[in-house]
Amino acid sequence: MKSIVLLLLTSVAMTGCASYYTHFAMFPAENSQGATRQVRVSWDTAEYPGWWFSDNQTTSVKVETQCSARVWRLYDDGHDQAVDCGRGIRACGDKALDWKVVALPGLDASACMVINPGDEQATIAGMGDRFDLLVACEPTRPVVQKADEKVNMDYLRASSVPYTVYARKAPRGSLRARLPEFDDSVCDD
């Protein structure tokens, strides 16, 4: 009986074996209109030791462009929200919002953003601190009218050459894990 109680206590104590991290990058690039903007890429991970029975877990990868309301979320096959627009880490376009401007062999026709293109087995948990981000679409309308307000929906300029992104990793909740903020003062241009 003592060994069963000890085993239960040990298993309960071990459920907190994950280390939690925030990953992020910020870099300047042009949007589809040619304006220089900051682009922020971020995601979170729960990393388990190799001996643990669970695989590492991740959130989606979020790609945001300064001055834009449009937020992209890239998923891999491990996420229930992953839409069928190819394999690997990808985000699908919306026909009402995006049009494809880059067509490459092996790239699904409806994939608008892909991380590490060409690697169909790529996972967010395995991305590391350096990765390639391919943008294959542009917005059909960079600015839309909503009620009495114009809303910027522009994002990172499409290119047949992927952007090379260098990300930082910090323990979630630490001061170093705070995402860099956009300077919105340039958005009135």
C-alpha atoms as an extended CHARMM CRD file, in Angstrom:
* protein
*
       189  EXT
         1         1  MET       CA              0.0000000000        0.0000000000        0.0000000000  PROA      1               0.0000000000
         2         2  LYS       CA              2.8350000000        2.4000000000        0.8450000000  PROA      2               0.0000000000
         3         3  SER       CA              4.4200000000        1.7950000000       -2.5400000000  PROA      3               0.0000000000
         4         4  ILE       CA              1.1340000000        2.5800000000       -4.3410000000  PROA      4               0.0000000000
         5         5  VAL       CA              0.7260000000        5.8420000000       -2.4080000000  PROA      5               0.0000000000
         6         6  LEU       CA              4.3740000000        6.7170000000       -3.0950000000  PROA      6               0.0000000000
         7         7  LEU       CA              3.8790000000        5.9570000000       -6.7890000000  PROA      7               0.0000000000
         8         8  LEU       CA              0.7560000000        8.1530000000       -6.9300000000  PROA      8               0.0000000000
         9         9  LEU       CA              2.5020000000       11.0330000000       -5.1520000000  PROA      9               0.0000000000
        10        10  THR       CA              5.4800000000       10.7360000000       -7.4780000000  PROA      10              0.0000000000
        11        11  SER       CA              3.2910000000       10.7770000000      -10.5850000000  PROA      11              0.0000000000
        12        12  VAL       CA              1.3550000000       13.8060000000       -9.3180000000  PROA      12              0.0000000000
        13        13  ALA       CA              4.6060000000       15.6300000000       -8.5400000000  PROA      13              0.0000000000
        14        14  MET       CA              5.9820000000       14.8320000000      -11.9900000000  PROA      14              0.0000000000
        15        15  THR       CA              3.0800000000       16.4040000000      -13.8990000000  PROA      15              0.0000000000
        16        16  GLY       CA              4.8020000000       19.7610000000      -13.5910000000  PROA      16              0.0000000000
        17        17  CYS       CA              7.9280000000       18.6000000000      -15.4400000000  PROA      17              0.0000000000
        18        18  ALA       CA              7.5410000000       20.9800000000      -18.3760000000  PROA      18              0.0000000000
        19        19  SER       CA              9.5950000000       24.1130000000      -18.8570000000  PROA      19              0.0000000000
        20        20  TYR       CA              7.6060000000       26.9650000000      -20.3970000000  PROA      20              0.0000000000
        21        21  TYR       CA              9.1190000000       29.4030000000      -22.8800000000  PROA      21              0.0000000000
        22        22  THR       CA              8.1620000000       32.3620000000      -25.0310000000  PROA      22              0.0000000000
        23        23  HSD       CA              9.8500000000       32.6740000000      -28.4280000000  PROA      23              0.0000000000
        24        24  PHE       CA              9.8190000000       35.8810000000      -30.4440000000  PROA      24              0.0000000000
        25        25  ALA       CA             11.5120000000       37.8870000000      -33.1600000000  PROA      25              0.0000000000
        26        26  MET       CA             11.1230000000       41.4170000000      -34.4550000000  PROA      26              0.0000000000
        27        27  PHE       CA             12.5640000000       42.5910000000      -37.7600000000  PROA      27              0.0000000000
        28        28  PRO       CA             12.0430000000       45.4000000000      -40.2870000000  PROA      28              0.0000000000
        29        29  ALA       CA             10.5910000000       44.5850000000      -43.6880000000  PROA      29              0.0000000000
        30        30  GLU       CA              8.3460000000       46.1140000000      -46.3070000000  PROA      30              0.0000000000
        31        31  ASN       CA              4.6230000000       45.4950000000      -46.4520000000  PROA      31              0.0000000000
        32        32  SER       CA              2.8420000000       44.9240000000      -49.7740000000  PROA      32              0.0000000000
        33        33  GLN       CA              2.5530000000       48.6890000000      -50.3010000000  PROA      33              0.0000000000
        34        34  GLY       CA              6.3100000000       49.1880000000      -49.9070000000  PROA      34              0.0000000000
        35        35  ALA       CA              6.1860000000       50.8870000000      -46.5030000000  PROA      35              0.0000000000
        36        36  THR       CA              8.8760000000       49.7990000000      -44.0430000000  PROA      36              0.0000000000
        37        37  ARG       CA              7.2500000000       48.2190000000      -41.0020000000  PROA      37              0.0000000000
        38        38  GLN       CA              8.2900000000       46.0830000000      -38.0530000000  PROA      38              0.0000000000
        39        39  VAL       CA              7.1960000000       42.4430000000      -38.1590000000  PROA      39              0.0000000000
        40        40  ARG       CA              6.7670000000       40.4760000000      -34.9250000000  PROA      40              0.0000000000
        41        41  VAL       CA              6.7650000000       36.6800000000      -34.8470000000  PROA      41              0.0000000000
        42        42  SER       CA              5.9180000000       34.8940000000      -31.5680000000  PROA      42              0.0000000000
        43        43  TRP       CA              4.8650000000       31.5620000000      -30.0590000000  PROA      43              0.0000000000
        44        44  ASP       CA              4.9810000000       29.6870000000      -26.7330000000  PROA      44              0.0000000000
        45        45  THR       CA              6.2440000000       26.2090000000      -25.9060000000  PROA      45              0.0000000000
        46        46  ALA       CA              5.9710000000       23.6940000000      -23.1030000000  PROA      46              0.0000000000
        47        47  GLU       CA              9.1210000000       21.5730000000      -23.2640000000  PROA      47              0.0000000000
        48        48  TYR       CA              9.2930000000       18.2230000000      -21.5040000000  PROA      48              0.0000000000
        49        49  PRO       CA             12.4350000000       16.2680000000      -20.5870000000  PROA      49              0.0000000000
        50        50  GLY       CA             13.3560000000       13.4510000000      -22.9610000000  PROA      50              0.0000000000
        51        51  TRP       CA             12.4330000000       10.7730000000      -20.4450000000  PROA      51              0.0000000000
        52        52  TRP       CA              8.9210000000       12.1600000000      -19.9950000000  PROA      52              0.0000000000
        53        53  PHE       CA              6.0350000000       10.4750000000      -21.8560000000  PROA      53              0.0000000000
        54        54  SER       CA              4.6000000000       13.7230000000      -23.3140000000  PROA      54              0.0000000000
        55        55  ASP       CA              5.8360000000       15.4460000000      -26.4350000000  PROA      55              0.0000000000
        56        56  ASN       CA              6.6510000000       19.1340000000      -26.4100000000  PROA      56              0.0000000000
        57        57  GLN       CA              3.5900000000       21.3390000000      -26.8910000000  PROA      57              0.0000000000
        58        58  THR       CA              3.3030000000       24.6770000000      -28.7030000000  PROA      58              0.0000000000
        59        59  THR       CA              0.8960000000       27.4310000000      -29.5220000000  PROA      59              0.0000000000
        60        60  SER       CA              0.4840000000       28.5840000000      -33.0970000000  PROA      60              0.0000000000
        61        61  VAL       CA              3.0800000000       30.9620000000      -34.5300000000  PROA      61              0.0000000000
        62        62  LYS       CA              1.6680000000       34.4790000000      -34.6580000000  PROA      62              0.0000000000
        63        63  VAL       CA              2.9010000000       36.8970000000      -37.3550000000  PROA      63              0.0000000000
        64        64  GLU       CA              1.9640000000       40.5570000000      -36.9030000000  PROA      64              0.0000000000
        65        65  THR       CA              2.8680000000       43.5760000000      -39.0060000000  PROA      65              0.0000000000
        66        66  GLN       CA              3.1700000000       47.0540000000      -37.5130000000  PROA      66              0.0000000000
        67        67  CYS       CA              0.1610000000       49.3160000000      -38.2420000000  PROA      67              0.0000000000
        68        68  SER       CA             -1.9610000000       46.3860000000      -39.4310000000  PROA      68              0.0000000000
        69        69  ALA       CA             -5.0060000000       44.7390000000      -37.8910000000  PROA      69              0.0000000000
        70        70  ARG       CA             -4.2800000000       41.5150000000      -39.7920000000  PROA      70              0.0000000000
        71        71  VAL       CA             -2.7600000000       38.7600000000      -37.6490000000  PROA      71              0.0000000000
        72        72  TRP       CA             -1.5660000000       35.5090000000      -39.2050000000  PROA      72              0.0000000000
        73        73  ARG       CA             -1.5030000000       32.2280000000      -37.2630000000  PROA      73              0.0000000000
        74        74  LEU       CA              0.6180000000       29.3850000000      -38.5890000000  PROA      74              0.0000000000
        75        75  TYR       CA             -0.0650000000       25.8060000000      -37.4790000000  PROA      75              0.0000000000
        76        76  ASP       CA              1.5490000000       22.4110000000      -37.9290000000  PROA      76              0.0000000000
        77        77  ASP       CA             -0.1870000000       19.0350000000      -38.1580000000  PROA      77              0.0000000000
        78        78  GLY       CA             -0.1060000000       18.6990000000      -34.3640000000  PROA      78              0.0000000000
        79        79  HSD       CA             -2.7290000000       21.4240000000      -33.9970000000  PROA      79              0.0000000000
        80        80  ASP       CA             -6.4450000000       20.7790000000      -34.3610000000  PROA      80              0.0000000000
        81        81  GLN       CA             -6.8090000000       24.1850000000      -36.0390000000  PROA      81              0.0000000000
        82        82  ALA       CA             -4.4160000000       23.2690000000      -38.8900000000  PROA      82              0.0000000000
        83        83  VAL       CA             -6.1950000000       23.7670000000      -42.1880000000  PROA      83              0.0000000000
        84        84  ASP       CA             -5.4080000000       21.6230000000      -45.1830000000  PROA      84              0.0000000000
        85        85  CYS       CA             -3.2530000000       23.8790000000      -47.3350000000  PROA      85              0.0000000000
        86        86  GLY       CA             -0.1400000000       21.7690000000      -47.4040000000  PROA      86              0.0000000000
        87        87  ARG       CA              2.1630000000       20.1130000000      -44.9300000000  PROA      87              0.0000000000
        88        88  GLY       CA              4.6020000000       21.5180000000      -42.3890000000  PROA      88              0.0000000000
        89        89  ILE       CA              4.0720000000       24.8510000000      -40.6380000000  PROA      89              0.0000000000
        90        90  ARG       CA              1.6340000000       26.9480000000      -42.6560000000  PROA      90              0.0000000000
        91        91  ALA       CA             -1.1850000000       29.4790000000      -42.7890000000  PROA      91              0.0000000000
        92        92  CYS       CA             -3.8350000000       29.3420000000      -45.4740000000  PROA      92              0.0000000000
        93        93  GLY       CA             -5.0890000000       32.3460000000      -47.3710000000  PROA      93              0.0000000000
        94        94  ASP       CA             -8.6550000000       33.5770000000      -47.4700000000  PROA      94              0.0000000000
        95        95  LYS       CA             -9.8880000000       34.0650000000      -51.0520000000  PROA      95              0.0000000000
        96        96  ALA       CA            -11.7770000000       37.1840000000      -50.0010000000  PROA      96              0.0000000000
        97        97  LEU       CA             -8.6940000000       38.7540000000      -48.3800000000  PROA      97              0.0000000000
        98        98  ASP       CA             -5.6010000000       37.3340000000      -50.1210000000  PROA      98              0.0000000000
        99        99  TRP       CA             -4.3480000000       36.5320000000      -53.5650000000  PROA      99              0.0000000000
       100       100  LYS       CA             -1.4280000000       34.3000000000      -54.4240000000  PROA      100             0.0000000000
       101       101  VAL       CA              1.5340000000       36.0740000000      -56.0460000000  PROA      101             0.0000000000
       102       102  VAL       CA              4.2910000000       33.4900000000      -55.4880000000  PROA      102             0.0000000000
       103       103  ALA       CA              3.9230000000       29.9780000000      -56.8630000000  PROA      103             0.0000000000
       104       104  LEU       CA              6.7480000000       27.5630000000      -56.1360000000  PROA      104             0.0000000000
       105       105  PRO       CA              7.0640000000       23.8210000000      -56.7560000000  PROA      105             0.0000000000
       106       106  GLY       CA              5.9410000000       21.8960000000      -53.6820000000  PROA      106             0.0000000000
       107       107  LEU       CA              4.0250000000       24.8680000000      -52.2600000000  PROA      107             0.0000000000
       108       108  ASP       CA              0.3050000000       24.2520000000      -51.8740000000  PROA      108             0.0000000000
       109       109  ALA       CA             -1.8460000000       26.5790000000      -53.9660000000  PROA      109             0.0000000000
       110       110  SER       CA             -3.6860000000       28.0460000000      -50.9500000000  PROA      110             0.0000000000
       111       111  ALA       CA             -0.7280000000       28.3600000000      -48.5410000000  PROA      111             0.0000000000
       112       112  CYS       CA              0.0680000000       32.0280000000      -47.9210000000  PROA      112             0.0000000000
       113       113  MET       CA              2.7580000000       31.7330000000      -45.2340000000  PROA      113             0.0000000000
       114       114  VAL       CA              5.0510000000       28.7720000000      -44.6580000000  PROA      114             0.0000000000
       115       115  ILE       CA              7.8620000000       28.3110000000      -42.1480000000  PROA      115             0.0000000000
       116       116  ASN       CA             10.8190000000       26.3100000000      -43.4280000000  PROA      116             0.0000000000
       117       117  PRO       CA              9.2570000000       25.6800000000      -46.8460000000  PROA      117             0.0000000000
       118       118  GLY       CA             10.2680000000       22.4020000000      -48.4070000000  PROA      118             0.0000000000
       119       119  ASP       CA             10.2690000000       20.6190000000      -45.0420000000  PROA      119             0.0000000000
       120       120  GLU       CA              6.8830000000       18.9090000000      -44.9480000000  PROA      120             0.0000000000
       121       121  GLN       CA              7.7440000000       17.3350000000      -41.5890000000  PROA      121             0.0000000000
       122       122  ALA       CA              8.5190000000       20.6930000000      -39.9340000000  PROA      122             0.0000000000
       123       123  THR       CA              6.9220000000       21.2810000000      -36.5460000000  PROA      123             0.0000000000
       124       124  ILE       CA              6.7080000000       24.4010000000      -34.4300000000  PROA      124             0.0000000000
       125       125  ALA       CA              8.3330000000       22.5500000000      -31.5310000000  PROA      125             0.0000000000
       126       126  GLY       CA             11.3470000000       21.8020000000      -33.7360000000  PROA      126             0.0000000000
       127       127  MET       CA             11.8140000000       25.2670000000      -35.2830000000  PROA      127             0.0000000000
       128       128  GLY       CA             14.7440000000       26.4420000000      -33.2080000000  PROA      128             0.0000000000
       129       129  ASP       CA             15.9950000000       30.0160000000      -33.0790000000  PROA      129             0.0000000000
       130       130  ARG       CA             16.6370000000       30.3960000000      -36.8290000000  PROA      130             0.0000000000
       131       131  PHE       CA             14.0470000000       29.6350000000      -39.4800000000  PROA      131             0.0000000000
       132       132  ASP       CA             12.8240000000       30.7250000000      -42.9040000000  PROA      132             0.0000000000
       133       133  LEU       CA              9.4530000000       32.4190000000      -43.4070000000  PROA      133             0.0000000000
       134       134  LEU       CA              8.0250000000       32.3570000000      -46.9150000000  PROA      134             0.0000000000
       135       135  VAL       CA              5.2230000000       34.7970000000      -47.7400000000  PROA      135             0.0000000000
       136       136  ALA       CA              3.3880000000       33.8610000000      -50.9450000000  PROA      136             0.0000000000
       137       137  CYS       CA              0.3010000000       36.1200000000      -50.8390000000  PROA      137             0.0000000000
       138       138  GLU       CA             -0.6480000000       39.7730000000      -50.7860000000  PROA      138             0.0000000000
       139       139  PRO       CA             -3.8390000000       41.3530000000      -49.4730000000  PROA      139             0.0000000000
       140       140  THR       CA             -6.5460000000       41.9070000000      -52.0800000000  PROA      140             0.0000000000
       141       141  ARG       CA             -7.2830000000       45.2140000000      -50.3560000000  PROA      141             0.0000000000
       142       142  PRO       CA             -4.5620000000       46.5620000000      -48.0270000000  PROA      142             0.0000000000
       143       143  VAL       CA             -7.0300000000       49.0230000000      -46.4760000000  PROA      143             0.0000000000
       144       144  VAL       CA            -10.6960000000       48.2600000000      -45.8510000000  PROA      144             0.0000000000
       145       145  GLN       CA            -13.5480000000       50.4650000000      -44.7340000000  PROA      145             0.0000000000
       146       146  LYS       CA            -15.2970000000       49.3330000000      -41.5280000000  PROA      146             0.0000000000
       147       147  ALA       CA            -18.1000000000       51.6340000000      -40.4420000000  PROA      147             0.0000000000
       148       148  ASP       CA            -16.5810000000       55.1310000000      -40.4210000000  PROA      148             0.0000000000
       149       149  GLU       CA            -13.0230000000       53.9140000000      -40.0860000000  PROA      149             0.0000000000
       150       150  LYS       CA            -10.3120000000       52.7790000000      -42.5040000000  PROA      150             0.0000000000
       151       151  VAL       CA             -8.5550000000       49.6470000000      -41.2350000000  PROA      151             0.0000000000
       152       152  ASN       CA             -5.1100000000       48.6110000000      -42.4450000000  PROA      152             0.0000000000
       153       153  MET       CA             -5.0420000000       44.9020000000      -43.3900000000  PROA      153             0.0000000000
       154       154  ASP       CA             -1.6100000000       44.9370000000      -45.0310000000  PROA      154             0.0000000000
       155       155  TYR       CA              1.1430000000       42.5080000000      -44.0960000000  PROA      155             0.0000000000
       156       156  LEU       CA              4.6660000000       41.4000000000      -44.8990000000  PROA      156             0.0000000000
       157       157  ARG       CA              5.5430000000       41.6830000000      -48.6050000000  PROA      157             0.0000000000
       158       158  ALA       CA              5.4020000000       38.4570000000      -50.5910000000  PROA      158             0.0000000000
       159       159  SER       CA              8.7010000000       37.1230000000      -51.9170000000  PROA      159             0.0000000000
       160       160  SER       CA              9.8700000000       33.9410000000      -53.6190000000  PROA      160             0.0000000000
       161       161  VAL       CA             12.9330000000       34.1350000000      -51.3640000000  PROA      161             0.0000000000
       162       162  PRO       CA             12.0550000000       33.3610000000      -47.7220000000  PROA      162             0.0000000000
       163       163  TYR       CA             12.8370000000       35.8190000000      -44.9510000000  PROA      163             0.0000000000
       164       164  THR       CA             15.4440000000       34.4790000000      -42.5200000000  PROA      164             0.0000000000
       165       165  VAL       CA             14.2040000000       35.0240000000      -38.9760000000  PROA      165             0.0000000000
       166       166  TYR       CA             16.2660000000       34.8600000000      -35.7810000000  PROA      166             0.0000000000
       167       167  ALA       CA             14.1620000000       34.3050000000      -32.6620000000  PROA      167             0.0000000000
       168       168  ARG       CA             14.8760000000       34.7290000000      -28.9640000000  PROA      168             0.0000000000
       169       169  LYS       CA             13.7960000000       32.2690000000      -26.2920000000  PROA      169             0.0000000000
       170       170  ALA       CA             13.0120000000       33.2740000000      -22.7160000000  PROA      170             0.0000000000
       171       171  PRO       CA             11.3190000000       31.6020000000      -19.7490000000  PROA      171             0.0000000000
       172       172  ARG       CA              7.6290000000       32.4670000000      -19.9340000000  PROA      172             0.0000000000
       173       173  GLY       CA              6.6440000000       35.0950000000      -17.3920000000  PROA      173             0.0000000000
       174       174  SER       CA             10.1510000000       36.5330000000      -17.0690000000  PROA      174             0.0000000000
       175       175  LEU       CA             10.9390000000       40.1490000000      -17.9520000000  PROA      175             0.0000000000
       176       176  ARG       CA             12.9730000000       38.9110000000      -20.9280000000  PROA      176             0.0000000000
       177       177  ALA       CA              9.8530000000       37.1950000000      -22.2930000000  PROA      177             0.0000000000
       178       178  ARG       CA              7.9830000000       40.4670000000      -22.8320000000  PROA      178             0.0000000000
       179       179  LEU       CA              7.2700000000       40.8920000000      -26.5260000000  PROA      179             0.0000000000
       180       180  PRO       CA              8.7320000000       44.0190000000      -28.1010000000  PROA      180             0.0000000000
       181       181  GLU       CA              6.0390000000       46.6000000000      -28.7420000000  PROA      181             0.0000000000
       182       182  PHE       CA              5.2440000000       48.3330000000      -32.0030000000  PROA      182             0.0000000000
       183       183  ASP       CA              5.7490000000       52.0740000000      -32.3070000000  PROA      183             0.0000000000
       184       184  ASP       CA              2.3180000000       53.1280000000      -33.5640000000  PROA      184             0.0000000000
       185       185  SER       CA              3.3890000000       56.7340000000      -34.1430000000  PROA      185             0.0000000000
       186       186  VAL       CA              4.4840000000       55.8150000000      -37.6970000000  PROA      186             0.0000000000
       187       187  CYS       CA              1.0360000000       54.4590000000      -38.5510000000  PROA      187             0.0000000000
       188       188  ASP       CA             -0.4600000000       57.8500000000      -39.4060000000  PROA      188             0.0000000000
       189       189  ASP       CA              1.7410000000       58.1560000000      -42.5040000000  PROA      189             0.0000000000
